Amino acid sequence: MASRRFRNWSLRLQTPVRQTTAGTVKLWVPPRQSRGAPAYASSWRRKIIGGRGSFAIPYLHVREAARVTVAVMMQDGLGHGEVIMASPNGAMTNRLLFEKATLHYFGSPSTSIDLPRPLCKAGMYARNHLMRALGHRPFERPWMSQYIDRQLRVDATRSQALIRWAPRGRLTILRRLPFMIENFKTDPLEWYRRNHPAMRIIHPSAHLRVHRLLEKHELRICDAVSTYMASREGRRVFLNYRRFGSEEREWNQRVALRHLMDSVRTRDKST
């Protein structure tokens, strides 16, 4: 009865890309494996691509996912049991993503290390069992080896015509990639915070951990500095500081601490 009264349809979304002020989810981790960042500049996997790098899937921006959902709900002419492919046409290969990501991050494309499929499969099995024994299973699971160099291309022309929708060119993965990388460079801590739960492979480098601690204990550090400045030794060492008012001294201390934090975050000693 319900099937006669209510039409139902299925909406299949492709791999979502979420560009935020911090970066992206499920795409690229600078610079690890086939991704490219200072935290992993020495990682032994940062340039490895499985097979010939021909594995390909389509990517859909999360804004388009919301837009296509609304477009489907507004259609009255969809048949019962209709399947709608919410996807751009074609697919994006790992090799092209690697080349574009390293180009935008380093200024020139990096040379990848193509690992043959049999070696990838053996390595994924060995690493999975080893890390599982240690209690930290990797993201790459052995069953994923069957998809190496497989291209999962999509032809969504019919679906796009049915719902009168098409993905916007400015939200394609290659158009948004420079913004994602720039967001990572500008605020890596926020990038890690937003992406860590989804990727589970981020381990911020030492300077970012130091910055996080300075940010967490900023008020305590300022209070400790104020206490020292007011002590007998502080008044003796910083004679000229006594001529400033308490509010001005507190402001100068905060500014100095913020400069120190920026220097730690960017690893720029001249800040």
Summary of the structure (lengths in Angstrom):
residues: 271
radius of gyration: 25.5
end to end distance: 70.8
largest distance: 88.8
contacts: 743
relative contact order: 0.14
helix: 54%
strand: 11%
